[in-house]
Amino acid sequence: MFFTWLKRYMPRGIYGRAALILLLPVVILQLVVTVIFAQRNYEGVTTQMTETVLREVALVLNVAEDAASPDDIAPMVTERLAPLMMGVMSVSPDGLPDQNSLSWYDYSGRVMIKLFNARLPGFLALDLTDPGTVHLFTDTDRGPIKISFDRRRISAANPHQLFVYTFTFGFLMTLISFVYLRNQLRPIKRLARAAEAFGRGRHIPYTPAGAVEVRAAGSAFVDMRARIERHIEQRTLMLSGVSHDLRTPLTRMRLSLSMMDDDEVGPLLQDVSDMQRMLDEFLDFAKGAAEGEFEKLDTHVLLKDAVAEAQRAGRNVTLLPSEGEGEGTVRLRKGAILRAVDNLISNAVRYGTQAEVSVMLTDKTLRIRVEDDGPGIPEERRLEAVRPFSRLDPARSQNKGGGGVGLGLAIATDIARAHGGVLRLGVSERLGGLRADIVIAR
């Protein structure tokens, strides 16, 4: 339960996690060293020096007891204990401080107050607000007195130097480690960018670099990318070759049938046309999303041209007003996107009577929507509908509207994935049929 709660506050990026792994031991080590030094070294030195001063203060108090009056204490201490270099003066009860005075960061002062309070009879207060002088207030038989002496006699000089050195060198070493860490993580980021670009259909130059493990991962990615590209190329060449070879006999059959006057020629010509259309779908599927290069396109103009082309082909399709507050262009493969939209429009008018196309552009996403008033696709069969050569009967009958080979949604799905997006199927709220959304991140 604790680790689940803690995981929400942990960095998600590899750089942040590596930095945390680097900083956490350094910070803990510095804190441990600081605590140990303060408790065992600094406190021990302060205790020894305070005990020495306590013996000197005892001598001053002995001299004060021999004085005839409070005014004689200071001259007698100066005369008898001049080497101690302590200043002594009488204090009236009204001039005594109410409590000890010290700064919040004065660790040695707390140690001194504790020792004076425990070992000095008559101890009243200690004033440590003056950085260079200690003012000790104590009670004697001749009344309260104030004893002043140098602060260096009771605490170590420049005790902060160790802390300064520790944190300074810790900061410098952490900075050097960050630079080294950044250089080590740069090849991983380059690999991630290359993999992300390849997933969106772009090929960017990438050379394995960095540590041995990163180089191994980079080399594996390069080999995998090459195998996938060869596989796509072989599939495209195979399907294109088969489709191209079949065009010649189909053309001869169409010419031969057109020269015949038999009444049965009409159905045969329709069969040839269906075969020709199936071959065109095979070619579109073989091309995939690799047609053309990525370019910055105005999606509103692009969809307007696609709808106009569909209307010229006699399809009942309407372009709705644009949605969203996004502006500018989007990097797309023009030919591939037009083919995907054309396939969605063809499916919409084939299984329905009308289609509506809309585009929504935001700062982060592009959404192209095609809706129809057809029978739609049940939710439990939508995953099957986007698979190649999949036809859903009776909702998607092969004989209705000229039929098909089940590649329309598969082509649109491949093109959406090649752009780093997704094809989502749902129910149209406006027309009641199928709603197909191509969603692409900008």
C-alpha positions in Angstrom: 0.0 0.0 0.0 2.8 2.4 0.9 4.7 1.7 -2.3 1.5 2.2 -4.4 1.1 5.6 -2.8 4.8 6.5 -3.2 4.8 5.5 -6.9 2.5 8.4 -7.7 5.1 10.9 -6.6 8.1 9.2 -8.3 9.5 10.7 -11.6 8.2 8.9 -14.7 11.1 9.8 -17.0 14.3 7.8 -17.1 16.3 11.1 -16.5 14.3 12.0 -13.4 14.6 8.5 -12.0 18.3 8.3 -12.7 18.8 11.7 -11.1 16.9 10.5 -8.0 19.1 7.4 -7.8 22.1 9.6 -8.0 21.0 12.4 -5.6 19.4 10.2 -2.8 22.6 8.5 -1.7 24.6 11.8 -1.9 22.1 13.7 0.2 21.8 10.9 2.8 25.5 10.5 3.0 26.0 14.3 3.6 23.3 14.3 6.3 24.9 11.3 8.1 28.3 12.9 8.0 26.9 16.2 9.3 25.0 14.5 12.2 28.0 12.4 13.2 30.4 15.4 13.1 28.0 17.5 15.1 27.4 14.9 17.7 30.8 13.2 18.2 33.3 15.7 17.0 31.9 19.2 17.3 30.0 18.5 20.5 33.0 16.7 22.0 35.3 19.6 21.3 32.9 22.1 22.6 32.4 20.1 25.8 36.2 19.9 26.5 36.7 23.6 25.9 33.7 24.5 28.1 35.1 22.4 31.0 38.3 24.3 30.8 36.4 27.6 30.9 34.4 26.3 33.8 37.6 25.9 35.8 38.7 29.4 34.9 35.3 30.8 36.0 35.7 28.9 39.3 38.9 30.9 39.9 37.1 34.1 39.1 34.3 33.2 41.6 36.9 32.5 44.3 38.4 35.9 43.8 35.0 37.5 43.9 34.3 35.9 47.3 37.4 37.6 48.7 36.2 41.0 47.6 34.9 43.4 50.3 32.2 44.8 48.1 30.8 44.4 44.6 32.8 47.3 43.4 36.1 45.6 44.4 35.4 42.4 42.3 36.5 43.8 38.9 39.8 45.3 40.2 40.8 42.2 42.1 40.1 39.9 39.2 42.1 42.1 36.9 45.0 42.2 39.4 45.1 38.5 40.3 43.8 36.8 37.1 45.0 39.1 34.3 46.3 36.1 32.2 42.8 34.7 32.0 41.7 37.8 30.0 38.2 37.8 31.5 36.2 40.9 32.1 34.1 41.1 35.2 31.5 43.6 36.3 28.8 43.8 38.9 25.2 43.7 37.6 22.1 45.0 39.4 19.2 42.5 39.6 17.2 44.7 37.2 19.9 44.3 34.5 19.8 40.5 34.5 18.4 38.8 31.4 15.3 36.8 31.7 16.6 33.8 29.7 19.5 32.6 27.7 20.0 34.3 24.3 21.4 32.7 21.3 20.9 32.3 17.5 18.7 29.5 16.2 21.6 27.9 14.4 24.0 28.0 17.3 24.5 24.3 18.1 27.6 24.8 20.3 25.7 27.4 22.3 23.1 24.9 23.3 25.9 22.5 24.5 27.5 25.3 26.5 24.2 26.3 28.2 23.6 22.7 29.1 27.1 22.3 30.7 27.0 25.7 32.6 23.6 24.9 33.9 24.7 21.5 35.2 28.2 22.3 36.6 28.2 26.0 37.6 26.5 26.8 40.9 24.7 30.1 40.8 24.4 30.1 37.0 21.8 32.6 35.8 22.0 33.0 32.1 24.2 33.0 29.0 24.2 35.7 26.3 25.6 34.5 23.0 24.1 37.1 20.7 27.5 38.8 20.2 29.3 36.6 17.6 32.7 37.2 19.2 32.0 37.4 22.9 30.3 35.3 25.6 28.5 37.0 28.4 28.0 34.8 31.4 25.7 35.9 34.2 26.1 34.1 37.6 25.3 34.8 41.2 27.9 35.2 44.0 27.9 36.1 47.7 28.5 39.8 46.6 25.6 39.8 44.2 25.2 38.9 40.5 28.1 39.5 38.2 28.7 39.4 34.4 31.8 37.6 33.1 32.8 38.3 29.5 35.4 36.4 27.5 36.3 35.5 23.9 34.0 33.0 22.1 36.9 31.2 20.6 37.9 30.0 24.0 34.8 27.9 24.4 33.9 26.7 20.9 35.8 25.6 17.8 36.8 28.4 15.4 35.2 28.2 11.9 33.2 25.0 12.6 31.2 25.6 9.4 34.2 24.9 7.2 33.6 21.2 7.2 30.0 21.7 6.2 30.9 24.2 3.5 33.5 21.8 2.1 31.1 18.8 2.3 28.2 20.5 0.5 30.4 22.4 -2.0 32.2 19.3 -3.2 29.0 17.3 -3.0 27.3 19.9 -5.3 30.3 19.9 -7.7 30.4 16.1 -7.9 26.6 16.0 -8.4 26.9 18.6 -11.2 29.6 16.5 -12.9 27.5 13.4 -12.4 24.5 15.1 -14.0 26.6 16.0 -17.1 27.8 12.5 -17.4 24.4 11.1 -16.8 22.9 13.3 -19.5 25.5 12.1 -22.0 24.7 8.5 -21.1 20.9 9.0 -21.5 21.1 10.9 -24.7 21.5 7.7 -26.9 18.5 6.2 -25.1 16.4 9.3 -26.0 17.7 9.1 -29.6 16.6 5.5 -29.8 13.2 6.4 -28.4 12.7 9.1 -31.0 13.8 6.8 -33.8 11.4 4.1 -32.6 8.5 6.6 -32.2 9.1 8.0 -35.7 9.2 4.5 -37.2 5.9 3.7 -35.5 4.5 6.8 -37.2 5.8 5.8 -40.6 8.8 8.1 -40.7 12.4 6.9 -41.2 14.9 9.0 -39.4 18.7 8.3 -39.4 19.9 6.5 -36.3 23.3 5.1 -35.4 23.7 3.0 -32.2 25.8 4.8 -29.6 26.4 5.0 -25.9 27.1 2.1 -23.4 27.4 -1.5 -24.6 23.8 -2.3 -23.5 22.4 0.7 -25.3 24.4 -0.1 -28.4 23.0 -3.6 -28.3 19.4 -2.3 -28.0 20.0 0.2 -30.8 21.5 -2.5 -33.1 18.5 -4.8 -32.4 16.2 -1.9 -33.3 18.0 -1.2 -36.6 17.8 -4.9 -37.5 14.2 -5.1 -36.6 13.4 -1.9 -38.6 15.2 -3.3 -41.6 13.4 -6.6 -41.5 10.0 -4.9 -41.2 10.8 -2.6 -44.1 11.9 -5.6 -46.2 8.7 -7.4 -45.3 6.5 -4.4 -46.2 8.4 -4.0 -49.5 8.0 -7.7 -50.4 4.3 -7.7 -49.5 3.8 -4.6 -51.7 5.7 -6.0 -54.6 3.9 -9.3 -54.4 0.4 -7.9 -54.2 1.2 -5.2 -56.8 2.7 -7.8 -59.2 -0.3 -10.2 -58.8 -2.8 -7.3 -59.3 -0.9 -6.0 -62.3 -0.7 -9.4 -63.9 -4.4 -9.9 -63.6 -5.2 -6.6 -65.2 -4.2 -7.8 -68.6 -6.6 -10.8 -68.9 -9.4 -8.8 -67.3 -8.9 -6.1 -69.9 -9.1 -8.7 -72.7 -12.2 -10.2 -71.1 -13.9 -6.8 -71.0 -13.0 -6.1 -74.6 -14.3 -9.4 -75.7 -17.5 -9.1 -73.8 -18.1 -5.6 -75.1 -18.1 -7.0 -78.7 -20.7 -9.6 -78.0 -24.5 -8.9 -78.4 -25.7 -11.7 -76.1 -28.2 -10.7 -73.4 -26.0 -12.6 -70.9 -23.1 -10.2 -71.4 -24.4 -7.7 -68.9 -23.9 -9.9 -65.8 -20.5 -11.0 -67.0 -19.4 -7.4 -67.5 -20.6 -6.7 -63.9 -18.5 -9.6 -62.7 -15.4 -8.2 -64.5 -16.0 -4.8 -63.0 -16.3 -6.3 -59.5 -13.0 -8.1 -60.1 -11.4 -4.9 -61.3 -12.5 -3.1 -58.2 -11.3 -5.9 -55.9 -7.9 -5.6 -57.6 -7.9 -1.9 -56.9 -8.6 -2.5 -53.3 -5.8 -5.0 -53.1 -3.4 -2.4 -54.6 -4.6 0.2 -52.1 -4.0 -2.3 -49.2 -0.6 -3.2 -50.6 0.4 0.5 -50.7 -0.4 0.8 -47.1 0.5 4.2 -45.5 3.9 4.5 -47.1 2.7 6.5 -50.1 4.2 10.0 -50.2 6.2 11.9 -47.7 5.1 13.7 -44.6 4.2 17.3 -45.2 2.5 20.1 -43.4 -1.2 20.3 -44.5 -4.2 22.4 -43.8 -6.7 19.7 -42.7 -9.7 21.8 -43.4 -8.7 22.4 -47.0 -7.7 18.7 -47.3 -11.1 17.4 -46.1 -12.9 20.0 -48.3 -11.1 18.6 -51.4 -11.8 15.0 -50.3 -15.6 15.7 -49.9 -15.7 17.6 -53.2 -14.1 14.7 -55.0 -16.6 12.2 -53.4 -19.5 14.5 -54.5 -18.2 14.6 -58.0 -18.2 10.8 -58.0 -22.0 10.9 -57.2 -21.8 10.1 -53.5 -24.2 11.7 -51.1 -21.7 13.2 -48.6 -21.8 16.5 -46.7 -19.0 18.4 -45.0 -20.0 19.8 -41.6 -18.5 23.0 -40.1 -15.1 22.7 -38.5 -14.9 22.1 -34.7 -12.2 22.8 -32.2 -10.0 25.9 -31.5 -6.8 24.5 -32.9 -5.0 26.4 -35.7 -2.2 25.8 -38.1 -1.1 22.7 -40.1 -0.5 19.0 -39.3 2.2 16.8 -40.6 0.5 14.1 -42.7 0.9 11.9 -45.8 -1.5 13.6 -48.1 -2.2 10.6 -50.4 -2.6 8.2 -47.5 -5.0 10.4 -45.6 -7.1 11.0 -48.7 -7.2 7.3 -49.4 -8.3 6.6 -45.8 -11.1 9.2 -45.9 -12.2 8.0 -49.3 -12.5 4.4 -48.0 -14.6 5.6 -45.0 -16.8 7.6 -47.2 -17.2 4.7 -49.6 -18.2 2.4 -46.8 -20.6 5.0 -45.4 -22.6 5.5 -48.7 -22.4 1.8 -49.6 -24.2 0.7 -46.5 -26.2 3.8 -45.9 -28.0 6.6 -47.9 -25.9 9.5 -46.8 -22.6 10.4 -45.1 -21.3 13.4 -43.1 -17.7 14.3 -42.7 -16.3 16.6 -40.0 -12.9 17.6 -38.7 -12.0 18.8 -35.2 -8.5 20.4 -34.6 -7.2 21.2 -31.2 -3.8 22.1 -29.9 -3.0 18.4 -29.3 -5.1 16.3 -31.6 -6.7 16.0 -35.0 -10.0 14.1 -35.4 -11.5 13.2 -38.8 -15.0 11.9 -38.4 -17.2 10.1 -41.0 -20.8 9.2 -40.0 -23.6 7.4 -41.9 -27.2 6.3 -41.4 -26.6 2.6 -42.2 -27.0 -0.4 -39.9 -23.8 0.2 -38.1 -21.5 -2.4 -36.5 -22.3 -4.1 -33.2 -19.8 -3.2 -30.4 -18.7 -6.8 -29.9 -17.7 -7.1 -33.6 -15.9 -3.8 -34.1 -12.5 -5.3 -33.5 -13.2 -8.0 -36.1 -14.4 -5.3 -38.6 -11.0 -3.6 -38.8 -9.2 -6.8 -39.7 -8.2 -7.3 -43.3 -10.6 -9.4 -45.5 -13.2 -9.3 -42.8 -16.9 -8.9 -43.9 -19.7 -8.7 -41.3 -22.9 -10.3 -42.6 -25.7 -9.2 -42.8 -24.8 -5.7 -41.6 -22.0 -5.5 -44.2 -23.2 -7.8 -47.0 -20.9 -8.5 -49.8 -23.6 -8.2 -52.4 -25.0 -4.9 -51.2 -23.8 -1.9 -53.1 -21.3 -3.8 -55.2 -19.7 -5.8 -52.4 -16.1 -5.7 -51.3 -13.3 -7.8 -50.0 -13.3 -6.4 -46.5 -10.2 -4.0 -46.8 -11.8 -0.6 -46.4 -11.6 -0.3 -42.6 -8.4 -2.2 -42.6 -6.7 0.3 -44.9 -8.0 3.2 -42.8 -6.7 1.5 -39.6 -3.3 1.0 -41.1 -3.1 4.6 -42.2 -4.2 5.9 -38.9 -1.6 3.8 -37.0 1.1 4.9 -39.5 0.4 8.5 -38.4 0.7 7.5 -34.7 -3.1 7.6 -34.4 -6.0 5.2 -34.1 -9.3 4.4 -35.8 -12.3 4.3 -33.4 -15.7 3.0 -34.3 -18.9 3.9 -32.6 -22.5 4.9 -33.0 -23.4 8.1 -34.8 -25.6 10.3 -32.6 -26.6 12.4 -35.5 -27.5 9.8 -38.1 -27.8 6.6 -36.0 -25.4 4.5 -38.1 -21.7 3.9 -37.9 -19.3 6.6 -36.7 -15.6 6.2 -37.7 -13.0 8.6 -36.1 -9.4 8.9 -37.2 -7.6 10.5 -34.2 -4.0 11.6 -34.7 -1.8 13.4 -32.1 -0.3 16.6 -33.4 
